[in-house]
Amino acid sequence: MTCDRTAQNEQLYRYEITVALNAVVRACQDIVTEHSHRGFWTPHTSNEPTPTHQDLIEAARRDVLNRLQMVIHCAETVAYTIEHDRQRQPNRPTE
């Protein structure tokens, strides 16, 4: 029974980290689709021909950086929680 539970936990850990990383990959893909052209960032700023550096910084945070930081933070939290949970369990074989 203990081995079954350990194996189930390991499967759950794999599932959780995979889902978390899929969210990171999807966020990257969405950002590339919505905010780039041919691999280069295309900021959505005012209609001025030359946006100010502040406009670019705000667009970078709004369109790319904040979103990436959020999904990366969530994935890190999942990884940390798994590591913490695993350390609380006694070392048992997973087979």
C-alpha positions as CSV (number, residue, x, y, z in Angstrom):
1,M,0.0,0.0,0.0
2,T,2.8,2.4,0.9
3,C,4.6,1.7,-2.4
4,D,1.3,2.3,-4.3
5,R,0.8,5.6,-2.5
6,T,4.5,6.6,-3.2
7,A,4.0,5.7,-6.9
8,Q,0.8,7.7,-7.0
9,N,2.5,10.7,-5.5
10,E,5.3,10.5,-8.0
11,Q,2.8,10.4,-10.8
12,L,1.0,13.4,-9.4
13,Y,4.3,15.3,-9.1
14,R,5.1,14.6,-12.7
15,Y,1.6,15.7,-13.8
16,E,1.7,18.9,-11.7
17,I,5.1,20.1,-12.9
18,T,4.2,19.2,-16.5
19,V,1.0,21.2,-16.3
20,A,2.9,24.2,-14.8
21,L,5.6,24.1,-17.5
22,N,2.9,23.8,-20.2
23,A,1.4,27.0,-18.9
24,V,4.8,28.7,-19.2
25,V,5.3,27.4,-22.8
26,R,1.8,28.5,-23.8
27,A,2.3,32.0,-22.3
28,C,5.5,32.3,-24.3
29,Q,3.7,31.1,-27.4
30,D,0.8,33.6,-26.9
31,I,3.3,36.4,-26.4
32,V,5.1,35.6,-29.6
33,T,1.9,35.4,-31.5
34,E,0.4,38.6,-30.1
35,H,3.4,40.8,-29.6
36,S,6.0,39.9,-32.3
37,H,6.6,39.9,-36.0
38,R,9.2,37.5,-37.5
39,G,10.8,36.9,-34.1
40,F,11.0,40.6,-33.1
41,W,9.0,42.3,-30.4
42,T,6.4,44.7,-31.7
43,P,5.3,46.9,-28.8
44,H,1.7,48.1,-28.7
45,T,2.2,51.7,-27.8
46,S,0.6,55.0,-28.7
47,N,0.2,55.9,-32.4
48,E,3.2,58.2,-32.3
49,P,5.8,57.3,-34.9
50,T,8.6,57.2,-32.2
51,P,7.4,56.0,-28.8
52,T,9.2,57.3,-25.8
53,H,11.4,55.0,-23.7
54,Q,8.7,55.2,-21.0
55,D,6.1,54.0,-23.5
56,L,8.3,51.1,-24.4
57,I,8.9,50.2,-20.8
58,E,5.2,50.3,-20.0
59,A,4.4,48.2,-23.1
60,A,7.1,45.6,-22.2
61,R,5.8,45.2,-18.7
62,R,2.1,45.1,-19.8
63,D,2.5,42.8,-22.8
64,V,5.4,40.5,-21.9
65,L,7.3,40.8,-18.6
66,N,4.4,40.8,-16.1
67,R,2.8,37.8,-17.8
68,L,6.0,35.8,-18.0
69,Q,6.9,36.6,-14.4
70,M,3.4,35.4,-13.2
71,V,3.5,32.0,-15.0
72,I,7.2,31.5,-14.1
73,H,6.4,32.3,-10.4
74,C,3.5,29.8,-10.5
75,A,5.7,27.1,-12.0
76,E,8.4,27.8,-9.4
77,T,5.8,27.6,-6.7
78,V,4.6,24.2,-8.0
79,A,8.2,22.9,-8.1
80,Y,9.0,24.2,-4.6
81,T,5.8,22.7,-3.2
82,I,6.7,19.3,-4.8
83,E,10.2,19.4,-3.4
84,H,9.0,20.5,0.1
85,D,6.3,17.7,0.1
86,R,8.8,15.1,-1.1
87,Q,11.3,16.1,1.7
88,R,8.6,15.6,4.3
89,Q,8.0,12.0,3.2
90,P,10.4,9.3,4.4
91,N,12.7,7.9,1.8
92,R,10.9,4.9,0.3
93,P,11.4,3.1,-3.0
94,T,9.0,4.2,-5.7
95,E,8.8,0.8,-7.3
